[in-house]
Amino acid sequence: MDDRLYFRQLLAGRDFAQDDQVARQMVNFVYVVGDRRTGEALLVDPAYAVAELLDLLAAEDLRCAGVLATHYHADHVGGDLMGWPIQGVAALLERVAVPVHVQRDELPWVTRSTGISADHFVAHGGGDTVEVGDLTVTLVHTPGHTPGSQCFLVDGMLLSGDTLFLQGCGRTDLPGGDPAAMYESLTTRLARVPDDTLVYPGHLYSADPSAPMGETRRSNMVFRPHTADEWLAIFGR
């Protein structure tokens, strides 16, 4: 599928939303996964400057066919971030009528954070797939940062949201966070991800924007503990 896969990693505050102070501070990534032949594309965690993201698609002869949401936090899908309004999925749906794919455990959280009714979302379980053109994205339920956090596997890449960064993992002390669930997600649910899979995180919290899963397992401190008790003693706060 390499000849037809369109993939792009966009850094908020640099590649788009350049004038947005919050975007520059939060260093979120938005991803585009598309099929060049059909012209369809999925936006992963569109936030901050929706019109700019849609214009970027149009410049590549792509149209938005749907949204993949890793989790409900405002810097990923829009909403209120500690008093700062962030544009996101609600603004996108005003411009294009597309499905927004979330993990079913995230549904009550994302409806509250975005103000969008549940009928705008498609609720999934782990292992479900979403098609874009002739490309298939596999959804991996990875609770811990939030109840319905999910990662996306497509064409040898893992879009890991705030579940896994190249260094560290998502916080578990925010509403809906669960340290024990995070340990299980990292060590069991992501265990089947091959070492040569490229990890693309939800934020630029490291020098590199991506890295192979094997390298991440070797260098990331969250994989050092050998038991749940050891992990919780270090990271379960």
Backbone as CSV, one residue per row, in Angstrom:
resi,resn,N_x,N_y,N_z,CA_x,CA_y,CA_z,C_x,C_y,C_z
1,MET,0.816,-1.215,0.000,0.000,0.000,0.000,0.853,1.270,0.000
2,ASP,2.187,1.113,0.014,3.040,2.288,0.120,2.819,3.277,-1.013
3,ASP,2.423,2.769,-2.205,2.257,3.653,-3.341,1.010,4.512,-3.230
4,ARG,0.075,4.109,-2.381,-1.159,4.886,-2.271,-1.368,5.483,-0.886
5,LEU,-0.586,5.055,0.100,-0.717,5.622,1.447,-0.220,7.057,1.476
6,TYR,-1.066,7.944,1.972,-0.643,9.315,2.277,-0.577,9.420,3.789
7,PHE,0.582,9.799,4.308,0.744,9.945,5.751,1.496,11.228,6.028
8,ARG,0.996,11.983,7.004,1.668,13.230,7.367,1.527,13.474,8.857
9,GLN,2.625,13.889,9.458,2.672,14.264,10.869,2.771,15.785,10.932
10,LEU,1.816,16.416,11.591,1.746,17.886,11.656,1.871,18.336,13.100
11,LEU,2.802,19.245,13.348,3.024,19.752,14.699,2.261,21.056,14.894
12,ALA,1.327,21.059,15.841,0.556,22.271,16.138,1.496,23.364,16.637
13,GLY,1.269,24.580,16.157,2.123,25.699,16.523,3.298,25.889,15.599
14,ARG,3.576,24.899,14.749,4.660,25.023,13.767,4.153,24.798,12.347
15,ASP,3.535,23.642,12.109,3.055,23.313,10.768,1.681,23.914,10.493
16,PHE,0.960,24.233,11.528,-0.325,24.920,11.432,-0.575,25.581,12.778
17,ALA,-1.578,26.447,12.857,-1.886,27.184,14.095,-0.654,27.883,14.643
18,GLN,0.105,28.493,13.755,1.369,29.113,14.165,1.182,30.297,15.107
19,ASP,0.039,30.937,15.042,-0.211,32.101,15.898,-0.908,31.749,17.201
20,ASP,-1.121,30.459,17.445,-1.832,30.013,18.633,-0.840,29.734,19.753
21,GLN,-0.888,30.549,20.785,0.041,30.429,21.902,-0.082,29.075,22.599
22,VAL,-1.315,28.607,22.789,-1.518,27.329,23.459,-0.981,26.185,22.602
23,ALA,-1.203,26.252,21.295,-0.701,25.208,20.402,0.819,25.123,20.469
24,ARG,1.487,26.260,20.512,2.955,26.252,20.580,3.445,25.635,21.884
25,GLN,2.714,25.858,22.969,3.123,25.322,24.257,2.807,23.842,24.405
26,MET,1.691,23.397,23.839,1.252,22.022,24.038,1.926,21.032,23.079
27,VAL,2.486,21.504,21.992,3.201,20.708,20.994,2.475,19.398,20.653
28,ASN,1.211,19.525,20.318,0.421,18.364,19.873,0.757,17.994,18.430
29,PHE,0.676,16.707,18.141,0.717,16.246,16.762,-0.696,15.943,16.278
30,VAL,-0.972,16.338,15.042,-2.159,15.896,14.312,-1.639,15.065,13.142
31,TYR,-2.338,13.985,12.838,-1.890,13.104,11.757,-2.938,13.035,10.653
32,VAL,-2.431,12.836,9.446,-3.292,12.604,8.290,-2.963,11.224,7.742
33,VAL,-3.975,10.383,7.619,-3.831,9.054,7.017,-4.804,8.999,5.848
34,GLY,-4.279,8.847,4.643,-5.165,8.899,3.489,-4.786,7.937,2.390
35,ASP,-5.679,7.805,1.426,-5.492,6.974,0.243,-5.388,7.921,-0.945
36,ARG,-4.212,7.983,-1.544,-3.984,8.926,-2.642,-4.908,8.651,-3.822
37,ARG,-5.212,7.397,-4.070,-6.000,7.064,-5.260,-7.457,7.487,-5.119
38,THR,-8.024,7.293,-3.942,-9.433,7.660,-3.754,-9.600,9.098,-3.290
39,GLY,-8.515,9.695,-2.773,-8.586,11.070,-2.281,-9.221,11.214,-0.915
40,GLU,-9.429,10.086,-0.218,-10.028,10.117,1.116,-8.933,10.159,2.184
41,ALA,-9.214,10.871,3.289,-8.238,10.959,4.370,-8.936,11.026,5.716
42,LEU,-8.271,10.483,6.719,-8.709,10.587,8.106,-7.806,11.567,8.834
43,LEU,-8.395,12.425,9.648,-7.637,13.311,10.524,-7.602,12.690,11.916
44,VAL,-6.422,12.568,12.468,-6.252,12.009,13.798,-6.037,13.152,14.789
45,ASP,-6.965,13.292,15.738,-6.917,14.316,16.790,-6.820,15.740,16.237
46,PRO,-7.754,16.145,15.378,-7.715,17.503,14.834,-8.095,18.545,15.884
47,ALA,-7.207,19.460,16.144,-7.461,20.514,17.129,-6.678,21.761,16.746
48,TYR,-7.098,22.885,17.322,-6.463,24.198,17.235,-6.890,25.012,16.003
49,ALA,-6.700,24.506,14.783,-6.997,25.316,13.593,-7.589,24.409,12.528
50,VAL,-8.872,24.148,12.644,-9.543,23.188,11.775,-9.510,23.621,10.318
51,ALA,-9.761,24.889,10.051,-9.782,25.361,8.660,-8.429,25.149,8.002
52,GLU,-7.362,25.392,8.737,-6.021,25.183,8.186,-5.778,23.714,7.867
53,LEU,-6.249,22.822,8.724,-6.076,21.392,8.475,-6.838,20.966,7.221
54,LEU,-8.049,21.458,7.065,-8.824,21.120,5.869,-8.186,21.717,4.618
55,ASP,-7.609,22.901,4.749,-6.912,23.498,3.605,-5.672,22.692,3.231
56,LEU,-4.982,22.150,4.237,-3.823,21.303,3.966,-4.231,20.062,3.187
57,LEU,-5.371,19.482,3.565,-5.878,18.327,2.818,-6.200,18.714,1.377
58,ALA,-6.897,19.816,1.209,-7.302,20.239,-0.130,-6.085,20.489,-1.019
59,ALA,-5.019,21.035,-0.443,-3.810,21.289,-1.222,-3.167,20.002,-1.715
60,GLU,-3.476,18.884,-1.059,-2.947,17.573,-1.466,-3.996,16.754,-2.227
61,ASP,-5.067,17.433,-2.658,-6.162,16.760,-3.385,-6.799,15.655,-2.555
62,LEU,-6.939,15.917,-1.267,-7.573,14.986,-0.347,-8.792,15.658,0.278
63,ARG,-9.737,14.834,0.706,-10.889,15.347,1.442,-11.021,14.572,2.739
64,CYS,-11.509,15.234,3.757,-11.675,14.590,5.057,-12.862,13.637,5.001
65,ALA,-12.579,12.347,5.284,-13.627,11.334,5.280,-13.973,10.862,6.675
66,GLY,-13.273,11.369,7.693,-13.554,10.955,9.055,-12.481,11.425,10.010
67,VAL,-12.757,11.233,11.286,-11.840,11.612,12.358,-11.572,10.397,13.233
68,LEU,-10.330,10.211,13.598,-9.947,9.235,14.611,-9.522,10.011,15.850
69,ALA,-10.146,9.730,16.974,-9.828,10.431,18.221,-9.150,9.471,19.186
70,THR,-7.946,9.829,19.641,-7.250,8.969,20.588,-7.885,9.024,21.967
71,HIS,-8.356,10.223,22.387,-9.001,10.354,23.695,-9.659,11.719,23.793
72,TYR,-10.319,11.973,24.917,-11.249,13.095,25.011,-10.624,14.439,25.363
73,HIS,-9.359,14.511,25.695,-8.784,15.764,26.186,-8.849,16.869,25.129
74,ALA,-9.026,18.096,25.624,-9.303,19.223,24.733,-8.192,19.488,23.732
75,ASP,-6.937,19.217,24.096,-5.846,19.478,23.155,-5.810,18.460,22.023
76,HIS,-6.679,17.460,22.064,-6.754,16.469,20.995,-8.051,16.553,20.207
77,VAL,-9.152,16.933,20.834,-10.436,16.990,20.118,-11.154,18.323,20.289
78,GLY,-10.535,19.263,20.999,-11.163,20.553,21.222,-11.960,20.595,22.514
79,GLY,-12.206,21.819,22.978,-12.924,22.008,24.223,-12.209,23.009,25.099
80,ASP,-12.443,22.924,26.392,-11.870,23.869,27.342,-10.647,23.246,28.010
81,LEU,-9.506,23.933,27.894,-8.275,23.479,28.519,-7.891,24.483,29.599
82,MET,-8.365,24.219,30.817,-8.046,25.084,31.967,-8.358,26.545,31.658
83,GLY,-9.527,26.764,31.054,-9.960,28.116,30.759,-9.612,28.604,29.367
84,TRP,-8.813,27.841,28.643,-8.455,28.221,27.277,-9.311,27.429,26.293
85,PRO,-10.092,28.117,25.459,-10.895,27.389,24.466,-10.023,26.902,23.316
86,ILE,-10.177,25.640,22.962,-9.426,25.059,21.849,-10.414,24.566,20.801
87,GLN,-10.195,24.993,19.583,-11.045,24.561,18.480,-10.749,23.099,18.159
88,GLY,-11.791,22.369,17.769,-11.570,20.958,17.480,-12.677,20.337,16.663
89,VAL,-13.110,19.164,17.106,-14.049,18.361,16.332,-15.368,19.091,16.090
90,ALA,-15.855,19.838,17.078,-17.123,20.552,16.898,-17.045,21.515,15.721
91,ALA,-15.942,22.251,15.629,-15.770,23.188,14.517,-15.607,22.445,13.195
92,LEU,-14.952,21.317,13.226,-14.771,20.531,12.016,-16.101,20.043,11.477
93,LEU,-16.979,19.576,12.365,-18.271,19.055,11.929,-19.177,20.144,11.367
94,GLU,-18.899,21.389,11.691,-19.652,22.483,11.088,-19.292,22.661,9.615
95,ARG,-18.117,22.164,9.232,-17.649,22.323,7.853,-17.817,21.061,7.016
96,VAL,-17.660,19.898,7.653,-17.792,18.634,6.930,-18.554,17.645,7.805
97,ALA,-19.470,16.909,7.203,-20.242,15.904,7.937,-19.531,14.563,7.799
98,VAL,-18.760,14.204,8.826,-17.971,12.970,8.781,-18.118,12.227,10.109
99,PRO,-17.902,10.910,10.122,-17.937,10.174,11.384,-16.709,10.463,12.234
100,VAL,-16.921,10.477,13.540,-15.828,10.653,14.500,-15.704,9.355,15.281
101,HIS,-14.598,8.658,15.110,-14.415,7.329,15.673,-13.735,7.404,17.037
102,VAL,-14.431,6.893,18.066,-13.902,6.884,19.429,-14.048,5.478,20.010
103,GLN,-13.303,5.212,21.061,-13.481,3.968,21.791,-14.719,4.112,22.663
104,ARG,-15.507,3.057,22.781,-16.824,3.203,23.418,-16.730,3.656,24.874
105,ASP,-15.669,3.281,25.600,-15.540,3.728,26.980,-15.262,5.222,27.081
106,GLU,-14.864,5.820,25.973,-14.569,7.262,25.955,-15.792,8.098,25.632
107,LEU,-16.850,7.468,25.170,-17.998,8.207,24.652,-18.584,9.201,25.651
108,PRO,-18.865,8.826,26.908,-19.430,9.831,27.824,-18.474,10.970,28.129
109,TRP,-17.189,10.680,28.069,-16.197,11.721,28.354,-16.074,12.698,27.188
110,VAL,-16.031,12.170,25.970,-15.810,13.033,24.817,-17.041,13.864,24.489
111,THR,-18.229,13.362,24.793,-19.416,14.181,24.564,-19.433,15.384,25.509
112,ARG,-19.009,15.158,26.752,-18.952,16.280,27.704,-17.879,17.291,27.311
113,SER,-16.720,16.823,26.908,-15.609,17.737,26.650,-15.799,18.543,25.377
114,THR,-16.465,17.944,24.368,-16.638,18.645,23.097,-17.978,19.348,22.981
115,GLY,-18.972,18.925,23.794,-20.317,19.476,23.669,-21.085,18.908,22.498
116,ILE,-20.569,17.843,21.897,-21.213,17.215,20.744,-22.040,16.033,21.224
117,SER,-23.228,15.872,20.657,-24.087,14.765,21.067,-23.516,13.428,20.600
118,ALA,-23.916,12.362,21.277,-23.361,11.033,21.024,-23.614,10.541,19.607
119,ASP,-24.674,11.032,18.951,-24.985,10.516,17.619,-24.007,10.975,16.547
120,HIS,-23.085,11.874,16.908,-22.039,12.281,15.970,-20.830,11.361,16.025
121,PHE,-20.812,10.459,16.994,-19.657,9.592,17.188,-19.975,8.169,16.780
122,VAL,-18.944,7.447,16.363,-19.028,6.012,16.132,-18.204,5.348,17.230
123,ALA,-18.861,4.550,18.069,-18.192,3.929,19.215,-17.645,2.564,18.827
124,HIS,-16.393,2.293,19.203,-15.708,1.074,18.807,-15.196,0.297,20.010
125,GLY,-14.901,-0.962,19.762,-14.163,-1.791,20.695,-12.765,-2.020,20.172
126,GLY,-11.868,-2.488,21.048,-10.519,-2.788,20.627,-10.504,-3.873,19.564
127,GLY,-9.666,-3.684,18.552,-9.604,-4.631,17.452,-10.474,-4.262,16.274
128,ASP,-11.375,-3.309,16.438,-12.168,-2.835,15.307,-11.260,-2.183,14.275
129,THR,-11.752,-2.079,13.073,-10.999,-1.418,12.012,-11.823,-0.299,11.394
130,VAL,-11.109,0.673,10.856,-11.729,1.771,10.116,-11.050,1.829,8.755
131,GLU,-11.850,1.898,7.714,-11.315,1.933,6.353,-11.249,3.376,5.864
132,VAL,-10.180,3.667,5.129,-10.083,4.932,4.402,-9.571,4.573,3.016
133,GLY,-10.445,4.689,2.028,-10.117,4.138,0.726,-9.913,2.642,0.865
134,ASP,-8.787,2.155,0.356,-8.455,0.736,0.481,-7.462,0.477,1.612
135,LEU,-7.260,1.453,2.485,-6.369,1.301,3.628,-7.173,0.929,4.863
136,THR,-6.561,0.141,5.730,-7.220,-0.304,6.953,-6.453,0.179,8.169
137,VAL,-7.158,0.818,9.093,-6.595,1.257,10.366,-7.183,0.372,11.454
138,THR,-6.322,-0.241,12.273,-6.769,-1.083,13.378,-6.728,-0.286,14.674
139,LEU,-7.820,-0.343,15.433,-7.939,0.403,16.676,-7.517,-0.487,17.849
140,VAL,-6.635,0.046,18.690,-6.128,-0.696,19.843,-6.545,0.046,21.111
141,HIS,-7.412,-0.556,21.903,-7.880,0.060,23.147,-6.764,-0.001,24.183
142,THR,-6.326,1.168,24.649,-5.216,1.247,25.603,-5.580,2.155,26.776
143,PRO,-6.471,1.719,27.661,-6.867,2.561,28.797,-5.693,2.826,29.725
144,GLY,-5.835,3.875,30.501,-4.804,4.253,31.454,-4.707,5.761,31.558
145,HIS,-4.420,6.414,30.459,-4.440,7.880,30.443,-5.872,8.367,30.592
146,THR,-6.781,7.721,29.870,-8.229,7.907,30.028,-8.867,6.532,29.848
147,PRO,-10.140,6.366,30.214,-10.767,5.047,30.105,-10.814,4.501,28.682
148,GLY,-11.002,5.383,27.710,-11.146,4.925,26.333,-10.021,5.353,25.422
149,SER,-8.844,5.601,25.988,-7.708,5.931,25.128,-7.497,4.812,24.116
150,GLN,-7.145,5.198,22.895,-6.880,4.192,21.875,-5.718,4.632,20.994
151,CYS,-5.004,3.622,20.470,-3.930,3.826,19.519,-4.379,3.287,18.167
152,PHE,-3.649,3.656,17.118,-4.029,3.260,15.771,-2.850,2.616,15.054
153,LEU,-3.069,1.430,14.527,-2.065,0.715,13.745,-2.418,0.807,12.272
154,VAL,-1.449,1.276,11.473,-1.680,1.353,10.034,-0.336,1.269,9.316
155,ASP,-0.211,0.315,8.434,0.924,0.215,7.523,2.276,0.328,8.245
156,GLY,2.459,-0.454,9.318,3.733,-0.465,10.015,3.977,0.720,10.922
157,MET,2.910,1.453,11.251,3.027,2.606,12.139,2.037,2.479,13.293
158,LEU,2.429,2.960,14.459,1.545,3.035,15.623,1.379,4.499,15.992
159,LEU,0.164,5.019,15.848,-0.154,6.372,16.296,-0.633,6.223,17.731
160,SER,0.224,6.610,18.681,0.041,6.183,20.072,-0.631,7.210,20.968
161,GLY,-1.018,8.364,20.429,-1.721,9.345,21.248,-0.953,9.691,22.501
162,ASP,-1.665,9.761,23.620,-1.026,10.038,24.914,-0.855,8.766,25.735
163,THR,-0.998,7.605,25.105,-0.710,6.361,25.815,0.787,6.176,25.947
164,LEU,1.507,6.321,24.853,2.951,6.081,24.849,3.671,7.198,24.117
165,PHE,4.632,7.811,24.799,5.539,8.754,24.165,6.870,8.043,23.927
166,LEU,7.749,8.663,23.177,9.065,8.053,22.976,9.827,7.998,24.293
167,GLN,9.577,8.956,25.141,10.098,8.954,26.507,8.933,9.216,27.445
168,GLY,8.577,8.224,28.252,7.465,8.379,29.179,6.154,7.892,28.590
169,CYS,5.095,8.105,29.357,3.749,7.735,28.922,2.789,8.807,29.424
170,GLY,1.534,8.686,29.072,0.547,9.670,29.464,0.299,9.691,30.966
171,ARG,-0.081,10.838,31.468,-0.394,10.974,32.893,-1.585,10.105,33.260
172,THR,-1.566,9.627,34.497,-2.683,8.812,34.982,-3.369,9.441,36.177
173,ASP,-3.042,10.705,36.480,-3.624,11.370,37.636,-4.715,12.369,37.248
174,LEU,-5.109,12.376,35.986,-6.191,13.241,35.529,-7.505,12.460,35.583
175,PRO,-8.654,13.140,35.506,-9.930,12.425,35.570,-10.011,11.281,34.566
176,GLY,-10.347,10.093,35.078,-10.432,8.913,34.239,-9.144,8.135,34.125
177,GLY,-8.048,8.672,34.670,-6.769,7.982,34.607,-6.721,6.785,35.541
178,ASP,-5.912,5.794,35.178,-5.823,4.560,35.954,-4.415,3.987,35.780
179,PRO,-3.537,4.112,36.790,-2.162,3.623,36.650,-2.072,2.133,36.350
180,ALA,-2.894,1.320,37.009,-2.844,-0.123,36.773,-3.249,-0.452,35.337
181,ALA,-4.246,0.242,34.837,-4.676,0.028,33.452,-3.585,0.455,32.473
182,MET,-2.876,1.532,32.790,-1.789,1.976,31.927,-0.691,0.924,31.840
183,TYR,-0.329,0.335,32.972,0.687,-0.716,32.963,0.244,-1.877,32.076
184,GLU,-1.009,-2.277,32.209,-1.515,-3.380,31.412,-1.533,-3.032,29.930
185,SER,-1.874,-1.800,29.605,-1.894,-1.379,28.205,-0.496,-1.415,27.599
186,LEU,0.483,-0.908,28.345,1.851,-0.840,27.837,2.471,-2.216,27.683
187,THR,2.230,-3.081,28.652,2.947,-4.354,28.682,2.188,-5.515,28.059
188,THR,0.887,-5.369,27.894,0.083,-6.458,27.336,-0.564,-6.053,26.015
189,ARG,-1.309,-4.979,26.026,-2.059,-4.599,24.818,-1.141,-4.130,23.700
190,LEU,-0.018,-3.505,24.047,0.933,-3.076,23.028,2.067,-4.081,22.825
191,ALA,2.027,-5.190,23.558,3.102,-6.180,23.457,3.167,-6.806,22.072
192,ARG,2.023,-6.883,21.393,2.007,-7.526,20.080,2.498,-6.597,18.966
193,VAL,2.793,-5.358,19.282,3.282,-4.431,18.262,4.743,-4.776,17.951
194,PRO,5.065,-5.096,16.727,6.434,-5.507,16.384,7.468,-4.410,16.630
195,ASP,8.713,-4.834,16.856,9.787,-3.891,17.154,10.056,-2.917,16.012
196,ASP,9.788,-3.336,14.765,10.091,-2.449,13.645,8.954,-1.480,13.318
197,THR,7.866,-1.550,14.087,6.777,-0.582,13.923,7.246,0.797,14.356
198,LEU,6.953,1.813,13.576,7.330,3.177,13.929,6.272,3.789,14.842
199,VAL,6.721,4.321,15.977,5.826,4.941,16.952,5.733,6.433,16.668
200,TYR,4.521,6.916,16.505,4.236,8.334,16.301,3.348,8.803,17.453
201,PRO,3.907,9.561,18.412,3.163,9.931,19.625,2.249,11.132,19.427
202,GLY,1.497,11.436,20.485,0.552,12.547,20.433,1.145,13.905,20.712
203,HIS,2.386,13.938,21.235,3.070,15.194,21.538,4.546,15.066,21.201
204,LEU,5.181,16.171,20.928,6.624,16.203,20.722,7.303,16.425,22.068
205,TYR,7.431,15.361,22.837,8.046,15.415,24.158,9.463,14.840,24.151
206,SER,10.058,14.688,22.981,11.398,14.144,22.859,12.081,14.826,21.682
207,ALA,13.362,14.558,21.531,14.093,15.205,20.446,13.604,14.750,19.081
208,ASP,13.248,13.472,18.985,12.791,12.920,17.711,11.271,12.852,17.678
209,PRO,10.675,13.009,16.505,9.211,12.946,16.397,8.665,11.531,16.281
210,SER,9.542,10.559,16.035,9.111,9.164,15.929,10.312,8.266,16.154
211,ALA,10.039,6.987,16.421,11.119,6.022,16.642,10.546,4.618,16.521
212,PRO,11.378,3.624,16.193,10.894,2.246,16.156,10.436,1.783,17.536
213,MET,9.449,0.907,17.561,8.929,0.393,18.826,10.013,-0.322,19.616
214,GLY,10.883,-1.077,18.951,11.940,-1.772,19.664,12.867,-0.817,20.379
215,GLU,13.239,0.266,19.709,14.088,1.283,20.333,13.369,1.945,21.501
216,THR,12.084,2.194,21.330,11.296,2.807,22.398,11.223,1.887,23.610
217,ARG,11.027,0.613,23.382,11.002,-0.343,24.494,12.344,-0.361,25.247
218,ARG,13.444,-0.236,24.506,14.771,-0.292,25.142,15.105,0.983,25.907
219,SER,14.676,2.140,25.400,15.127,3.406,25.967,14.132,4.083,26.894
220,ASN,12.854,3.705,26.817,11.818,4.381,27.587,11.718,3.767,28.982
221,MET,11.832,4.618,29.991,11.828,4.158,31.384,10.561,3.401,31.770
222,VAL,9.447,3.652,31.098,8.201,3.007,31.501,8.233,1.502,31.248
223,PHE,9.198,1.046,30.441,9.307,-0.386,30.180,10.352,-1.072,31.061
224,ARG,10.999,-0.328,31.956,12.047,-0.925,32.795,11.512,-1.840,33.898
225,PRO,10.449,-1.479,34.619,9.947,-2.367,35.674,9.506,-3.717,35.114
226,HIS,9.695,-4.778,35.915,9.381,-6.130,35.467,8.036,-6.639,35.975
227,THR,7.452,-5.946,36.952,6.165,-6.373,37.499,5.257,-5.164,37.655
228,ALA,3.965,-5.452,37.824,3.006,-4.367,38.034,3.316,-3.606,39.315
229,ASP,3.704,-4.317,40.371,4.017,-3.655,41.635,5.199,-2.704,41.478
230,GLU,6.234,-3.147,40.757,7.387,-2.271,40.526,6.965,-1.034,39.735
231,TRP,6.147,-1.258,38.708,5.726,-0.140,37.860,4.902,0.864,38.657
232,LEU,3.961,0.348,39.438,3.093,1.232,40.221,3.865,1.990,41.291
233,ALA,4.916,1.382,41.832,5.737,2.072,42.831,6.445,3.277,42.248
234,ILE,6.756,3.215,40.956,7.482,4.298,40.311,6.533,5.298,39.627
235,PHE,5.576,4.769,38.864,4.761,5.600,37.994,3.311,5.732,38.436
236,GLY,2.898,4.974,39.435,1.486,4.953,39.812,1.075,6.036,40.770
237,ARG,1.414,7.252,40.445,1.075,8.379,41.313,0.240,9.388,40.533
